[in-house]
Amino acid sequence: MFTITKGLMTALLAIALSSASAVVSAKMETVSGKINGHTCAHSGHTCPLSKLDPHLQLESAFVLQQQDGSYYFLSNVPRITAARYALELATVRGKVNEKLRVIMVDELMINGKVIWSPAMVDEAINEWESMHNADG
């Protein structure tokens, strides 16, 4: 028979509370900056230099870089979407975790227009499913 000891219960409670505080530390904000490749941002410079720059292919992740050089990872934005808008000024609305420097993006905007959001992805999936389920 399995029993939970007082020490194990304390450890589990500590883990649960620390996980809850990590969730609480992320708050909804709006952040603006330039979309840049992570390797370039981490090295302290902006690249790619143009939309045809080979750095686009080498970057595994893209970030929203601030004027002071700091940056946030765009955790749920597809790489292909971020690469398409590299070098552009963007505004992101989402849950910001300052400790991890990550934004869980609710809306990615270029020139004031929402170009990506989880809601847009859901809508596209629902539309695709409705078209394909209608065929039988």
Rosetta constraint file for C-alpha pairs under 8 A:
AtomPair CA 4 CA 8 HARMONIC 6.16 0.50
AtomPair CA 4 CA 9 HARMONIC 6.33 0.50
AtomPair CA 5 CA 9 HARMONIC 6.16 0.50
AtomPair CA 6 CA 10 HARMONIC 6.17 0.50
AtomPair CA 7 CA 11 HARMONIC 6.23 0.50
AtomPair CA 8 CA 12 HARMONIC 6.12 0.50
AtomPair CA 9 CA 13 HARMONIC 6.09 0.50
AtomPair CA 10 CA 14 HARMONIC 6.13 0.50
AtomPair CA 11 CA 15 HARMONIC 6.25 0.50
AtomPair CA 12 CA 16 HARMONIC 6.17 0.50
AtomPair CA 13 CA 17 HARMONIC 6.12 0.50
AtomPair CA 14 CA 18 HARMONIC 6.11 0.50
AtomPair CA 15 CA 19 HARMONIC 6.12 0.50
AtomPair CA 16 CA 20 HARMONIC 6.18 0.50
AtomPair CA 17 CA 21 HARMONIC 6.18 0.50
AtomPair CA 18 CA 22 HARMONIC 6.30 0.50
AtomPair CA 19 CA 23 HARMONIC 6.51 0.50
AtomPair CA 20 CA 24 HARMONIC 6.22 0.50
AtomPair CA 21 CA 25 HARMONIC 6.03 0.50
AtomPair CA 22 CA 26 HARMONIC 6.99 0.50
AtomPair CA 25 CA 97 HARMONIC 6.19 0.50
AtomPair CA 25 CA 98 HARMONIC 7.82 0.50
AtomPair CA 26 CA 95 HARMONIC 5.39 0.50
AtomPair CA 26 CA 96 HARMONIC 4.97 0.50
AtomPair CA 26 CA 97 HARMONIC 4.38 0.50
AtomPair CA 26 CA 98 HARMONIC 7.34 0.50
AtomPair CA 27 CA 94 HARMONIC 7.77 0.50
AtomPair CA 27 CA 95 HARMONIC 4.84 0.50
AtomPair CA 27 CA 96 HARMONIC 5.34 0.50
AtomPair CA 27 CA 97 HARMONIC 6.89 0.50
AtomPair CA 28 CA 93 HARMONIC 7.11 0.50
AtomPair CA 28 CA 94 HARMONIC 5.15 0.50
AtomPair CA 28 CA 95 HARMONIC 4.19 0.50
AtomPair CA 28 CA 96 HARMONIC 6.11 0.50
AtomPair CA 29 CA 93 HARMONIC 5.72 0.50
AtomPair CA 29 CA 94 HARMONIC 5.64 0.50
AtomPair CA 29 CA 95 HARMONIC 6.15 0.50
AtomPair CA 29 CA 96 HARMONIC 6.33 0.50
AtomPair CA 30 CA 91 HARMONIC 6.85 0.50
AtomPair CA 30 CA 92 HARMONIC 5.56 0.50
AtomPair CA 30 CA 93 HARMONIC 4.35 0.50
AtomPair CA 30 CA 94 HARMONIC 6.57 0.50
AtomPair CA 31 CA 91 HARMONIC 5.68 0.50
AtomPair CA 31 CA 92 HARMONIC 5.27 0.50
AtomPair CA 31 CA 93 HARMONIC 6.47 0.50
AtomPair CA 32 CA 64 HARMONIC 7.43 0.50
AtomPair CA 32 CA 66 HARMONIC 7.21 0.50
AtomPair CA 32 CA 89 HARMONIC 7.19 0.50
AtomPair CA 32 CA 90 HARMONIC 5.62 0.50
AtomPair CA 32 CA 91 HARMONIC 4.23 0.50
AtomPair CA 32 CA 92 HARMONIC 6.18 0.50
AtomPair CA 33 CA 64 HARMONIC 5.48 0.50
AtomPair CA 33 CA 65 HARMONIC 5.20 0.50
AtomPair CA 33 CA 66 HARMONIC 4.87 0.50
AtomPair CA 33 CA 67 HARMONIC 7.00 0.50
AtomPair CA 33 CA 89 HARMONIC 5.52 0.50
AtomPair CA 33 CA 90 HARMONIC 5.59 0.50
AtomPair CA 33 CA 91 HARMONIC 6.60 0.50
AtomPair CA 34 CA 64 HARMONIC 5.47 0.50
AtomPair CA 34 CA 65 HARMONIC 5.19 0.50
AtomPair CA 34 CA 66 HARMONIC 6.72 0.50
AtomPair CA 34 CA 86 HARMONIC 7.50 0.50
AtomPair CA 34 CA 87 HARMONIC 5.80 0.50
AtomPair CA 34 CA 88 HARMONIC 5.45 0.50
AtomPair CA 34 CA 89 HARMONIC 4.40 0.50
AtomPair CA 34 CA 90 HARMONIC 5.85 0.50
AtomPair CA 35 CA 62 HARMONIC 6.62 0.50
AtomPair CA 35 CA 63 HARMONIC 5.61 0.50
AtomPair CA 35 CA 64 HARMONIC 4.67 0.50
AtomPair CA 35 CA 65 HARMONIC 6.12 0.50
AtomPair CA 35 CA 82 HARMONIC 6.98 0.50
AtomPair CA 35 CA 85 HARMONIC 6.73 0.50
AtomPair CA 35 CA 86 HARMONIC 4.89 0.50
AtomPair CA 35 CA 87 HARMONIC 5.33 0.50
AtomPair CA 35 CA 88 HARMONIC 5.86 0.50
AtomPair CA 35 CA 89 HARMONIC 6.60 0.50
AtomPair CA 35 CA 90 HARMONIC 6.77 0.50
AtomPair CA 36 CA 40 HARMONIC 7.06 0.50
AtomPair CA 36 CA 41 HARMONIC 6.36 0.50
AtomPair CA 36 CA 46 HARMONIC 6.37 0.50
AtomPair CA 36 CA 47 HARMONIC 6.33 0.50
AtomPair CA 36 CA 48 HARMONIC 7.39 0.50
AtomPair CA 36 CA 62 HARMONIC 5.59 0.50
AtomPair CA 36 CA 63 HARMONIC 5.41 0.50
AtomPair CA 36 CA 64 HARMONIC 6.32 0.50
AtomPair CA 36 CA 65 HARMONIC 6.34 0.50
AtomPair CA 36 CA 86 HARMONIC 5.60 0.50
AtomPair CA 36 CA 87 HARMONIC 5.97 0.50
AtomPair CA 37 CA 41 HARMONIC 6.10 0.50
AtomPair CA 37 CA 46 HARMONIC 7.72 0.50
AtomPair CA 37 CA 47 HARMONIC 6.49 0.50
AtomPair CA 37 CA 48 HARMONIC 7.26 0.50
AtomPair CA 37 CA 55 HARMONIC 7.95 0.50
AtomPair CA 37 CA 56 HARMONIC 7.38 0.50
AtomPair CA 37 CA 59 HARMONIC 5.65 0.50
AtomPair CA 37 CA 60 HARMONIC 7.80 0.50
AtomPair CA 37 CA 61 HARMONIC 6.15 0.50
AtomPair CA 37 CA 62 HARMONIC 4.38 0.50
AtomPair CA 37 CA 63 HARMONIC 6.07 0.50
AtomPair CA 37 CA 86 HARMONIC 7.46 0.50
AtomPair CA 38 CA 42 HARMONIC 5.87 0.50
AtomPair CA 38 CA 59 HARMONIC 6.76 0.50
AtomPair CA 38 CA 60 HARMONIC 7.55 0.50
AtomPair CA 38 CA 61 HARMONIC 5.54 0.50
AtomPair CA 38 CA 62 HARMONIC 5.06 0.50
AtomPair CA 38 CA 63 HARMONIC 5.66 0.50
AtomPair CA 39 CA 43 HARMONIC 6.16 0.50
AtomPair CA 39 CA 59 HARMONIC 6.58 0.50
AtomPair CA 39 CA 61 HARMONIC 7.91 0.50
AtomPair CA 40 CA 44 HARMONIC 6.28 0.50
AtomPair CA 40 CA 45 HARMONIC 5.42 0.50
AtomPair CA 40 CA 46 HARMONIC 5.86 0.50
AtomPair CA 40 CA 47 HARMONIC 5.77 0.50
AtomPair CA 40 CA 48 HARMONIC 7.96 0.50
AtomPair CA 41 CA 45 HARMONIC 5.53 0.50
AtomPair CA 41 CA 46 HARMONIC 6.21 0.50
AtomPair CA 41 CA 47 HARMONIC 7.82 0.50
AtomPair CA 41 CA 63 HARMONIC 7.68 0.50
AtomPair CA 41 CA 65 HARMONIC 7.04 0.50
AtomPair CA 41 CA 69 HARMONIC 7.15 0.50
AtomPair CA 41 CA 70 HARMONIC 7.96 0.50
AtomPair CA 41 CA 71 HARMONIC 7.35 0.50
AtomPair CA 44 CA 69 HARMONIC 6.68 0.50
AtomPair CA 46 CA 87 HARMONIC 7.91 0.50
AtomPair CA 47 CA 55 HARMONIC 6.96 0.50
AtomPair CA 47 CA 87 HARMONIC 7.46 0.50
AtomPair CA 48 CA 52 HARMONIC 7.98 0.50
AtomPair CA 48 CA 53 HARMONIC 5.38 0.50
AtomPair CA 48 CA 54 HARMONIC 7.45 0.50
AtomPair CA 48 CA 55 HARMONIC 5.46 0.50
AtomPair CA 48 CA 56 HARMONIC 6.23 0.50
AtomPair CA 48 CA 86 HARMONIC 7.39 0.50
AtomPair CA 48 CA 87 HARMONIC 7.20 0.50
AtomPair CA 49 CA 53 HARMONIC 6.05 0.50
AtomPair CA 49 CA 87 HARMONIC 7.91 0.50
AtomPair CA 50 CA 87 HARMONIC 7.64 0.50
AtomPair CA 51 CA 56 HARMONIC 7.67 0.50
AtomPair CA 51 CA 86 HARMONIC 7.32 0.50
AtomPair CA 52 CA 56 HARMONIC 7.76 0.50
AtomPair CA 54 CA 58 HARMONIC 6.86 0.50
AtomPair CA 55 CA 59 HARMONIC 6.15 0.50
AtomPair CA 56 CA 83 HARMONIC 6.49 0.50
AtomPair CA 60 CA 79 HARMONIC 7.56 0.50
AtomPair CA 61 CA 73 HARMONIC 7.86 0.50
AtomPair CA 61 CA 79 HARMONIC 6.38 0.50
AtomPair CA 62 CA 73 HARMONIC 6.73 0.50
AtomPair CA 62 CA 74 HARMONIC 7.02 0.50
AtomPair CA 62 CA 79 HARMONIC 6.89 0.50
AtomPair CA 62 CA 82 HARMONIC 6.15 0.50
AtomPair CA 62 CA 83 HARMONIC 7.07 0.50
AtomPair CA 62 CA 86 HARMONIC 7.96 0.50
AtomPair CA 63 CA 71 HARMONIC 6.12 0.50
AtomPair CA 63 CA 72 HARMONIC 5.46 0.50
AtomPair CA 63 CA 73 HARMONIC 4.63 0.50
AtomPair CA 63 CA 74 HARMONIC 5.83 0.50
AtomPair CA 64 CA 71 HARMONIC 5.40 0.50
AtomPair CA 64 CA 72 HARMONIC 5.24 0.50
AtomPair CA 64 CA 73 HARMONIC 6.50 0.50
AtomPair CA 64 CA 74 HARMONIC 6.96 0.50
AtomPair CA 64 CA 90 HARMONIC 7.68 0.50
AtomPair CA 65 CA 69 HARMONIC 6.14 0.50
AtomPair CA 65 CA 70 HARMONIC 5.84 0.50
AtomPair CA 65 CA 71 HARMONIC 4.12 0.50
AtomPair CA 65 CA 72 HARMONIC 6.53 0.50
AtomPair CA 66 CA 70 HARMONIC 5.38 0.50
AtomPair CA 66 CA 71 HARMONIC 5.71 0.50
AtomPair CA 71 CA 101 HARMONIC 6.97 0.50
AtomPair CA 72 CA 101 HARMONIC 4.80 0.50
AtomPair CA 72 CA 102 HARMONIC 5.03 0.50
AtomPair CA 72 CA 103 HARMONIC 6.36 0.50
AtomPair CA 73 CA 101 HARMONIC 6.34 0.50
AtomPair CA 73 CA 102 HARMONIC 4.66 0.50
AtomPair CA 73 CA 103 HARMONIC 6.12 0.50
AtomPair CA 74 CA 102 HARMONIC 6.20 0.50
AtomPair CA 74 CA 103 HARMONIC 5.26 0.50
AtomPair CA 74 CA 104 HARMONIC 6.43 0.50
AtomPair CA 74 CA 105 HARMONIC 6.47 0.50
AtomPair CA 75 CA 102 HARMONIC 6.31 0.50
AtomPair CA 75 CA 103 HARMONIC 5.97 0.50
AtomPair CA 75 CA 104 HARMONIC 5.44 0.50
AtomPair CA 75 CA 105 HARMONIC 7.02 0.50
AtomPair CA 76 CA 104 HARMONIC 6.03 0.50
AtomPair CA 76 CA 105 HARMONIC 6.30 0.50
AtomPair CA 77 CA 81 HARMONIC 6.79 0.50
AtomPair CA 77 CA 82 HARMONIC 6.76 0.50
AtomPair CA 77 CA 105 HARMONIC 6.92 0.50
AtomPair CA 77 CA 116 HARMONIC 7.74 0.50
AtomPair CA 78 CA 82 HARMONIC 6.52 0.50
AtomPair CA 79 CA 83 HARMONIC 6.02 0.50
AtomPair CA 80 CA 84 HARMONIC 6.12 0.50
AtomPair CA 81 CA 85 HARMONIC 6.67 0.50
AtomPair CA 81 CA 116 HARMONIC 7.87 0.50
AtomPair CA 82 CA 86 HARMONIC 6.12 0.50
AtomPair CA 88 CA 110 HARMONIC 7.49 0.50
AtomPair CA 89 CA 110 HARMONIC 6.66 0.50
AtomPair CA 89 CA 111 HARMONIC 7.73 0.50
AtomPair CA 90 CA 108 HARMONIC 6.99 0.50
AtomPair CA 90 CA 109 HARMONIC 5.64 0.50
AtomPair CA 90 CA 110 HARMONIC 4.93 0.50
AtomPair CA 90 CA 111 HARMONIC 7.21 0.50
AtomPair CA 91 CA 108 HARMONIC 6.09 0.50
AtomPair CA 91 CA 109 HARMONIC 5.07 0.50
AtomPair CA 91 CA 110 HARMONIC 6.53 0.50
AtomPair CA 91 CA 112 HARMONIC 7.68 0.50
AtomPair CA 92 CA 105 HARMONIC 6.55 0.50
AtomPair CA 92 CA 106 HARMONIC 7.54 0.50
AtomPair CA 92 CA 107 HARMONIC 5.72 0.50
AtomPair CA 92 CA 108 HARMONIC 4.71 0.50
AtomPair CA 92 CA 109 HARMONIC 6.13 0.50
AtomPair CA 93 CA 105 HARMONIC 6.03 0.50
AtomPair CA 93 CA 106 HARMONIC 5.63 0.50
AtomPair CA 93 CA 107 HARMONIC 5.17 0.50
AtomPair CA 93 CA 108 HARMONIC 6.69 0.50
AtomPair CA 94 CA 103 HARMONIC 6.04 0.50
AtomPair CA 94 CA 104 HARMONIC 5.45 0.50
AtomPair CA 94 CA 105 HARMONIC 4.40 0.50
AtomPair CA 94 CA 106 HARMONIC 4.75 0.50
AtomPair CA 94 CA 107 HARMONIC 6.71 0.50
AtomPair CA 95 CA 103 HARMONIC 5.48 0.50
AtomPair CA 95 CA 104 HARMONIC 5.09 0.50
AtomPair CA 95 CA 105 HARMONIC 6.61 0.50
AtomPair CA 95 CA 106 HARMONIC 7.68 0.50
AtomPair CA 96 CA 101 HARMONIC 7.31 0.50
AtomPair CA 96 CA 102 HARMONIC 5.94 0.50
AtomPair CA 96 CA 103 HARMONIC 4.48 0.50
AtomPair CA 96 CA 104 HARMONIC 6.55 0.50
AtomPair CA 97 CA 101 HARMONIC 5.66 0.50
AtomPair CA 97 CA 102 HARMONIC 5.31 0.50
AtomPair CA 97 CA 103 HARMONIC 6.28 0.50
AtomPair CA 98 CA 102 HARMONIC 6.82 0.50
AtomPair CA 105 CA 117 HARMONIC 7.18 0.50
AtomPair CA 106 CA 117 HARMONIC 5.45 0.50
AtomPair CA 106 CA 118 HARMONIC 6.37 0.50
AtomPair CA 107 CA 114 HARMONIC 6.21 0.50
AtomPair CA 107 CA 115 HARMONIC 7.70 0.50
AtomPair CA 107 CA 116 HARMONIC 5.99 0.50
AtomPair CA 107 CA 117 HARMONIC 4.68 0.50
AtomPair CA 107 CA 118 HARMONIC 7.65 0.50
AtomPair CA 108 CA 114 HARMONIC 5.65 0.50
AtomPair CA 108 CA 115 HARMONIC 5.93 0.50
AtomPair CA 108 CA 116 HARMONIC 5.23 0.50
AtomPair CA 108 CA 117 HARMONIC 6.36 0.50
AtomPair CA 109 CA 113 HARMONIC 5.08 0.50
AtomPair CA 109 CA 114 HARMONIC 4.25 0.50
AtomPair CA 109 CA 115 HARMONIC 5.60 0.50
AtomPair CA 109 CA 116 HARMONIC 7.21 0.50
AtomPair CA 110 CA 114 HARMONIC 6.60 0.50
AtomPair CA 110 CA 115 HARMONIC 6.71 0.50
AtomPair CA 116 CA 120 HARMONIC 6.47 0.50
AtomPair CA 116 CA 121 HARMONIC 7.72 0.50
AtomPair CA 117 CA 121 HARMONIC 6.53 0.50
AtomPair CA 118 CA 122 HARMONIC 6.21 0.50
AtomPair CA 119 CA 123 HARMONIC 6.12 0.50
AtomPair CA 120 CA 124 HARMONIC 6.18 0.50
AtomPair CA 121 CA 125 HARMONIC 6.22 0.50
AtomPair CA 122 CA 126 HARMONIC 6.12 0.50
AtomPair CA 123 CA 127 HARMONIC 6.12 0.50
AtomPair CA 124 CA 128 HARMONIC 6.12 0.50
AtomPair CA 125 CA 129 HARMONIC 6.08 0.50
AtomPair CA 126 CA 130 HARMONIC 6.06 0.50
AtomPair CA 127 CA 131 HARMONIC 6.24 0.50
AtomPair CA 128 CA 132 HARMONIC 6.23 0.50
AtomPair CA 129 CA 133 HARMONIC 5.77 0.50
AtomPair CA 130 CA 134 HARMONIC 6.06 0.50
AtomPair CA 131 CA 135 HARMONIC 7.05 0.50
AtomPair CA 132 CA 136 HARMONIC 7.26 0.50
